[in-house]
Each structure stands twice: as C-alpha cells, then as structure tokens.
Amino acid sequence: MAFFFHKTNYQKSNARTCTNFPISSHAKKLSKEILQSTDNIIRQTLSNDLLDELADLSQIDIVHVKISDKKQYHKKRNGKIVMKQYGYYKPGTHYIYITNKTAVQGKILAPKTFFDTLLHEWMHHYDYCKLKLNSIHTAGFYARLKNIKTKLGYFDQ
C-alpha cells in the first residue's frame, strides 16, 4: 500500500509542470535585487520579502528563510567532497534554511547559487502547501522550478 501512495505522489508531481499563479513586478524586482546581493543581512531581508510575496501570489502559507553564516554541511570520501547541502525545507515547519558559505573555503555563495537554493526550497514548500504533495525531485518538480525562474526573470540576468 505504501508503494502505491509513493507511485501516485510521483505521478502527481510529474504531471504538474508549471506554477499556476501570476508573478508581480514587485517579485521580479526582489528577485533581481537578490541576484545582485552577497551580504547576509540583505539576503535575509530580501529573501523573506520575496517568499512573502510568492506566498501571497500563490495563496499559500508564508514560509520564512533563515540564513546561516556557517559553511555548508558536506560529506567527504577519500578526501573529496561527495555531497553538499545548500539548504533544506522541512514540511510543516514554515522555515527554509540556507547555508550562505561554501563547504571548503567558506566563501559567500554566489548570488545565482543562493537564489537557486532559495527557489528550490520554496518549491518544496509550494508542493507541500498548494499541491498537497510529498515533495520529491521529479521531472515535474524541476519543470515547476524552471517555470517560476522564468516568470521571475532569472534567465534574463
């Protein structure tokens, strides 16, 4: 029975390839500002403003972002990094966590990497709240992510 649920969830996720809400000029402006920022405090403020706007536009619960100034969680094997965690979202918590520094050198994340992570984790929140999905990485998930990036003008930067 659990397998059937998982398969159904997977099929539902794959079937949805876009986000069905309009994007405001304010959301586009905030996105552009995030894509030009590197400061932790500015990113925190702009990100929360953008996520608030996206929640209003999509008519879902607000989710907040917490940005950590620590290095990314990572795993090594034979001295090489084999996994990095840029951020995460736990369903039902209404929080997205993003680590703002690279795993090894501790440099500030590049603006596009930060923004990609922010939207990726927000898409998990959207899936959970709006689509009532156990959000998993399917082709549909990545299509929805690309759809919102396009609407926000990400590829115009």
Secondary structure by P-SEA (a helix, b strand, c coil): caaaaaaaaaaaaaacccccccccaaaaaaaaaaaacccaaaaaaaaaaaaaaaaaaacccbbbbbbbccccccccccccccccccccccccccbbbbbcccccccccccaaaaaaaaaaaaaaaaaaccccccccccaaaaaaaaaaaaaaccccc
